Amino acid sequence: MSAADFWLIRPVAITDAMLISSTVPEGLAQEYSSGSTYVLGAVVGVSTGTKQAVYQGLQASNVGHAPATSPTWWKPLGTVYAPYSTGTSYGLGDVVSSTSANVHDLYESQAAGNLGNALTDKAKWLRKSATNRWNAFDKALNSRTVVPNSISFVIAPGLVNTVTLLNVEGASATITQSGTGYTRTQNLVRHHVLNWYDFFYEIPIRIGDVVFDGVPPYAASSLTITIENTGLDAAISGCFVGKSRTIGTTQWGVTGGTLSYSTVDTDKFGNVTIFKRANAKRLNFEVRIPDGFEDEAHRLLTEYTDVELIVIGSTKYSMTYAYGYIDQWEVPISNSGQNAPISFRGLI
């Protein structure tokens, strides 16, 4: 594939059956006891209200070492929340989990003394996000799977050839496929500068979006996806897998911006307060449609209109990667090939 190919990718929805394993915890662990002796690899939790920090043991004969203050004995695995119980009275802001087959949600209490009210009662409960384990697969980019140091999960999505990771925080990302020998690591640290001063004094940045193309389309395989960020939190908002379709070649002149959902309040004295909220990508492409491919390009764009998907404008520029939907488009007919204008709006 050319770096300038324009791809549309309809993501596969990851289900419970497809998520084979994950290093991110979801359920409550056994509560830590200072008088117990723990083996290597033991998993314990330290609870504060409905929230529990989960740790894994790094040594055998582990006794009397508090997980939060003993990094040579315990490593943090992430945060989980207690399951909702109709017999528990919840305070304002308490968070609970609700998990069942293909349901992995967190809810936040909207009232004090919240007792016996169903999670469907919107006056008492607000859906906060998916659980930490499933934030990477819930197709909402305003929530992230976050754990210390590294994230790793194994999925069996079926016949796919592309993996797109969005809003990533890490030093590197690696994809390994079973049964084919395919493995690829991408460095996420960049140091793009304009002059010598920036080279020496600007801090390297982490790119947030990365695409892995050329994954062998082998339906019986599984994919292991790992994000490393040693010493810091590793995070990801969206892991999207699917089959890419190329409809043409992206031309120079792509424009990219944001759709801001922030609000601005001005009081009677003219003082301005900005309420920062999420923003989404906005992209405009000119795509060269090959002569004779107009009907197929028109069919694909019609099929994918008003459908959540991934667009890749060019693998050379991560600013052209986005999750959202096709907004407006036109396909010209020409005996020599012409450009199709395509606008794309990102989701949050």
C-alpha positions as CSV (number, residue, x, y, z in Angstrom):
1,M,0.0,0.0,0.0
2,S,1.1,3.6,-0.7
3,A,1.5,6.0,2.2
4,A,-0.9,8.3,0.4
5,D,-3.7,5.8,0.0
6,F,-7.1,6.9,1.4
7,W,-8.5,4.2,3.6
8,L,-11.9,3.6,5.1
9,I,-12.0,1.0,7.9
10,R,-15.2,-0.2,9.5
11,P,-14.2,-1.4,13.0
12,V,-15.1,-4.7,14.4
13,A,-17.0,-4.5,17.7
14,I,-15.0,-6.3,20.3
15,T,-17.1,-8.6,22.4
16,D,-16.4,-10.6,25.6
17,A,-15.7,-13.7,23.5
18,M,-13.1,-11.8,21.4
19,L,-11.2,-10.4,24.4
20,I,-9.1,-13.4,25.3
21,S,-7.0,-11.8,28.1
22,S,-6.0,-8.4,29.5
23,T,-3.5,-7.2,32.1
24,V,-6.1,-4.5,33.2
25,P,-8.2,-5.7,36.1
26,E,-12.0,-5.3,36.2
27,G,-13.3,-7.1,39.3
28,L,-12.5,-6.6,42.9
29,A,-9.5,-8.4,44.2
30,Q,-9.0,-10.0,47.7
31,E,-8.5,-7.2,50.2
32,Y,-4.9,-6.9,51.3
33,S,-4.1,-8.0,54.9
34,S,-0.8,-6.9,56.6
35,G,-0.7,-10.2,58.5
36,S,-0.9,-12.5,55.5
37,T,2.0,-14.0,53.6
38,Y,1.7,-13.6,49.8
39,V,3.3,-15.6,47.0
40,L,4.9,-14.3,43.9
41,G,2.2,-13.1,41.5
42,A,-0.5,-12.7,44.2
43,V,-3.2,-10.1,43.4
44,V,-4.6,-8.0,46.2
45,G,-6.7,-4.8,46.5
46,V,-6.7,-1.8,48.8
47,S,-10.2,-0.2,49.0
48,T,-11.3,3.3,49.7
49,G,-15.1,3.5,49.6
50,T,-16.3,1.9,46.4
51,K,-12.8,2.3,44.7
52,Q,-10.1,-0.3,44.9
53,A,-6.5,-0.1,43.8
54,V,-5.2,-3.5,42.6
55,Y,-1.7,-4.7,43.0
56,Q,0.4,-7.8,42.0
57,G,3.1,-9.3,44.1
58,L,6.7,-9.2,42.8
59,Q,8.3,-11.5,45.4
60,A,7.5,-14.6,47.4
61,S,7.3,-14.6,51.2
62,N,5.6,-11.2,51.0
63,V,4.4,-10.2,54.4
64,G,3.9,-6.8,56.0
65,H,4.7,-4.7,53.0
66,A,1.9,-2.2,52.3
67,P,1.3,-2.2,48.5
68,A,1.0,1.5,48.1
69,T,4.4,2.2,49.6
70,S,6.4,-0.9,48.7
71,P,7.3,-0.8,45.0
72,T,9.9,-3.5,45.2
73,W,7.2,-5.9,46.6
74,W,4.1,-4.8,44.7
75,K,3.3,-3.4,41.3
76,P,0.1,-1.5,40.6
77,L,-2.3,-3.0,38.1
78,G,-5.0,-0.4,38.0
79,T,-8.3,0.7,39.6
80,V,-11.6,-1.1,39.9
81,Y,-14.9,-0.3,41.5
82,A,-17.3,-2.4,43.6
83,P,-20.3,-3.9,41.9
84,Y,-23.6,-2.1,42.5
85,S,-25.7,-3.5,45.3
86,T,-29.4,-2.6,46.0
87,G,-28.7,-3.0,49.7
88,T,-26.0,-0.4,49.9
89,S,-26.5,3.3,50.5
90,Y,-24.2,5.3,48.2
91,G,-23.0,8.9,48.7
92,L,-22.9,11.7,46.1
93,G,-20.1,10.9,43.7
94,D,-19.7,7.2,44.6
95,V,-18.8,5.1,41.5
96,V,-20.0,1.5,41.1
97,S,-19.6,-1.1,38.4
98,S,-22.2,-3.0,36.4
99,T,-20.9,-6.0,34.5
100,S,-22.5,-8.9,32.7
101,A,-22.3,-10.5,29.3
102,N,-21.0,-7.8,27.0
103,V,-21.9,-5.1,29.6
104,H,-19.0,-3.3,31.3
105,D,-20.2,0.0,32.7
106,L,-19.4,2.4,35.5
107,Y,-22.1,4.6,37.1
108,E,-21.7,7.7,39.4
109,S,-24.2,8.4,42.1
110,Q,-26.0,11.8,41.6
111,A,-27.4,11.9,45.2
112,A,-26.5,11.3,48.8
113,G,-28.2,8.5,50.6
114,N,-28.7,6.7,47.3
115,L,-30.3,3.5,48.4
116,G,-32.2,0.9,46.3
117,N,-32.5,3.1,43.2
118,A,-31.9,1.2,39.9
119,L,-29.0,2.2,37.7
120,T,-31.5,3.1,35.1
121,D,-32.8,5.9,37.3
122,K,-31.1,8.9,35.6
123,A,-32.0,11.2,38.4
124,K,-29.9,9.1,40.8
125,W,-27.2,7.6,38.5
126,L,-25.1,8.8,35.6
127,R,-23.3,6.4,33.3
128,K,-19.7,7.6,33.7
129,S,-17.9,5.3,31.2
130,A,-17.0,1.8,30.5
131,T,-14.8,0.0,33.0
132,N,-11.1,0.7,32.8
133,R,-10.5,-2.6,31.0
134,W,-13.1,-1.9,28.4
135,N,-12.5,1.8,27.8
136,A,-10.1,0.9,25.0
137,F,-13.0,-0.9,23.1
138,D,-16.0,1.2,23.9
139,K,-15.6,3.5,20.8
140,A,-15.6,6.6,23.0
141,L,-12.4,8.7,22.8
142,N,-13.2,10.8,25.9
143,S,-12.5,7.9,28.2
144,R,-9.2,6.0,28.5
145,T,-7.9,2.7,29.7
146,V,-5.1,3.8,32.1
147,V,-2.7,1.7,34.1
148,P,0.9,2.2,35.4
149,N,3.8,1.2,33.1
150,S,2.1,-1.0,30.5
151,I,-1.1,-2.3,29.0
152,S,-1.4,-5.6,27.2
153,F,-4.4,-7.4,25.9
154,V,-5.1,-10.3,23.5
155,I,-8.0,-10.2,21.1
156,A,-9.4,-12.6,18.4
157,P,-11.3,-10.3,16.1
158,G,-11.5,-12.5,13.0
159,L,-10.5,-11.4,9.6
160,V,-8.8,-8.0,9.9
161,N,-5.8,-6.4,8.3
162,T,-5.5,-3.0,10.1
163,V,-5.1,-2.0,13.8
164,T,-5.5,1.7,14.7
165,L,-4.7,2.9,18.2
166,L,-6.0,6.4,19.1
167,N,-5.2,8.8,22.0
168,V,-2.4,6.7,23.2
169,E,0.0,7.6,26.0
170,G,3.2,5.5,25.8
171,A,6.7,5.2,24.6
172,S,6.0,2.3,22.2
173,A,3.2,0.2,20.9
174,T,3.6,-3.4,19.6
175,I,1.3,-5.8,17.7
176,T,2.0,-9.5,17.5
177,Q,-0.1,-12.0,15.6
178,S,-0.3,-15.6,16.4
179,G,0.1,-18.2,13.7
180,T,1.7,-15.9,11.1
181,G,4.9,-14.5,12.8
182,Y,3.8,-10.9,12.2
183,T,5.1,-8.6,14.8
184,R,5.7,-4.9,14.6
185,T,6.8,-2.2,17.2
186,Q,6.3,1.5,16.6
187,N,8.2,4.2,18.6
188,L,5.7,6.8,19.9
189,V,8.3,9.4,20.9
190,R,8.9,12.2,18.5
191,H,11.2,15.3,18.5
192,H,10.0,17.4,15.6
193,V,11.7,20.8,15.7
194,L,12.1,23.8,13.5
195,N,15.5,25.1,14.7
196,W,18.6,24.2,16.8
197,Y,17.2,26.0,19.9
198,D,14.1,23.7,19.8
199,F,16.3,20.7,19.3
200,F,18.2,21.3,22.6
201,Y,15.4,22.8,24.7
202,E,12.0,21.5,23.6
203,I,10.9,18.3,25.3
204,P,10.2,15.3,23.0
205,I,6.5,14.5,22.6
206,R,4.5,11.3,22.5
207,I,2.4,10.9,19.4
208,G,-1.2,10.0,20.3
209,D,-2.4,8.1,17.2
210,V,-0.7,5.1,15.4
211,V,-1.8,2.7,12.7
212,F,-0.5,-0.8,12.0
213,D,-1.2,-1.8,8.4
214,G,-0.3,-4.9,6.6
215,V,-1.6,-7.3,9.3
216,P,-2.0,-10.6,7.6
217,P,-5.8,-11.3,7.2
218,Y,-5.8,-14.6,9.0
219,A,-9.2,-15.2,10.7
220,A,-8.0,-18.0,13.1
221,S,-5.3,-15.8,14.6
222,S,-5.2,-13.6,17.8
223,L,-3.5,-10.2,18.2
224,T,-1.5,-9.2,21.2
225,I,-1.4,-5.5,21.6
226,T,1.0,-3.9,24.1
227,I,1.6,-0.3,25.1
228,E,4.8,0.4,27.1
229,N,5.4,3.5,29.2
230,T,7.8,2.5,31.9
231,G,7.7,4.7,35.0
232,L,4.6,6.5,33.9
233,D,0.9,5.7,33.1
234,A,0.2,3.8,29.9
235,A,-3.1,4.8,28.4
236,I,-5.3,4.3,25.3
237,S,-8.8,5.7,24.3
238,G,-9.5,3.6,21.3
239,C,-8.3,0.3,19.8
240,F,-10.0,-0.2,16.4
241,V,-9.5,-3.3,14.2
242,G,-11.0,-4.0,10.8
243,K,-10.5,-4.4,7.1
244,S,-9.3,-1.4,5.2
245,R,-10.8,-0.3,1.8
246,T,-8.8,2.0,-0.4
247,I,-10.9,4.3,-2.7
248,G,-8.2,6.5,-4.1
249,T,-5.1,8.6,-3.4
250,T,-5.1,11.5,-0.9
251,Q,-3.9,14.7,-2.6
252,W,-1.9,17.6,-1.1
253,G,-4.0,20.2,0.5
254,V,-5.5,18.2,3.3
255,T,-6.8,20.4,6.1
256,G,-7.3,19.4,9.7
257,G,-8.7,21.1,12.7
258,T,-10.9,20.5,15.7
259,L,-14.5,20.7,16.7
260,S,-14.5,22.2,20.2
261,Y,-17.3,21.4,22.7
262,S,-16.0,23.9,25.3
263,T,-18.2,26.8,26.4
264,V,-17.4,30.3,27.2
265,D,-19.2,32.3,29.9
266,T,-19.0,36.1,30.1
267,D,-20.4,37.9,33.2
268,K,-21.9,41.3,33.3
269,F,-18.4,42.9,33.9
270,G,-16.9,41.3,30.8
271,N,-14.9,38.6,32.7
272,V,-14.6,35.5,30.6
273,T,-14.5,32.0,32.0
274,I,-13.7,29.1,29.6
275,F,-15.2,25.7,30.5
276,K,-12.8,23.2,28.9
277,R,-14.4,20.2,27.4
278,A,-13.5,17.6,24.8
279,N,-12.8,18.3,21.1
280,A,-13.0,16.2,18.0
281,K,-11.1,16.1,14.8
282,R,-12.4,17.8,11.6
283,L,-10.7,16.8,8.3
284,N,-11.1,17.8,4.7
285,F,-9.6,15.6,1.9
286,E,-9.3,15.8,-1.8
287,V,-9.1,12.1,-3.0
288,R,-8.0,11.2,-6.5
289,I,-10.4,8.5,-7.8
290,P,-8.8,6.3,-10.5
291,D,-10.4,6.2,-13.9
292,G,-13.0,3.5,-14.0
293,F,-13.4,3.2,-10.2
294,E,-16.0,5.9,-9.8
295,D,-19.0,3.6,-9.4
296,E,-17.2,1.5,-6.7
297,A,-16.0,4.6,-4.8
298,H,-19.6,6.0,-4.9
299,R,-21.0,2.7,-3.6
300,L,-18.4,2.5,-0.8
301,L,-18.9,6.1,0.3
302,T,-22.7,5.6,0.2
303,E,-22.5,2.4,2.3
304,Y,-20.2,4.1,4.8
305,T,-22.1,7.4,5.1
306,D,-23.5,7.9,8.7
307,V,-21.5,4.9,9.9
308,E,-18.9,5.0,12.6
309,L,-15.6,4.2,11.1
310,I,-11.8,5.0,10.9
311,V,-10.4,7.1,8.2
312,I,-6.7,7.1,7.3
313,G,-5.7,9.9,4.9
314,S,-2.0,9.1,4.8
315,T,0.1,6.8,7.0
316,K,2.8,9.5,6.9
317,Y,0.7,12.0,8.9
318,S,-1.1,10.9,12.1
319,M,-3.2,14.0,12.0
320,T,-5.1,12.3,9.2
321,Y,-6.2,9.4,11.4
322,A,-9.6,9.8,12.9
323,Y,-12.6,8.0,14.3
324,G,-16.0,9.4,13.4
325,Y,-18.2,9.6,10.3
326,I,-18.2,10.9,6.7
327,D,-19.9,14.3,6.7
328,Q,-20.1,15.4,3.0
329,W,-18.7,13.9,-0.2
330,E,-18.9,14.0,-4.0
331,V,-17.5,11.6,-6.6
332,P,-16.8,13.1,-10.1
333,I,-16.9,11.1,-13.3
334,S,-13.9,11.7,-15.6
335,N,-12.1,9.8,-18.4
336,S,-8.8,10.8,-16.8
337,G,-9.6,10.6,-13.0
338,Q,-10.6,13.5,-10.8
339,N,-10.5,14.5,-7.2
340,A,-13.4,13.7,-4.8
341,P,-13.9,16.2,-2.0
342,I,-14.6,14.3,1.3
343,S,-15.2,15.9,4.7
344,F,-14.9,13.9,7.9
345,R,-16.1,14.7,11.4
346,G,-14.5,13.0,14.4
347,L,-16.4,11.7,17.4
348,I,-15.4,12.0,21.1
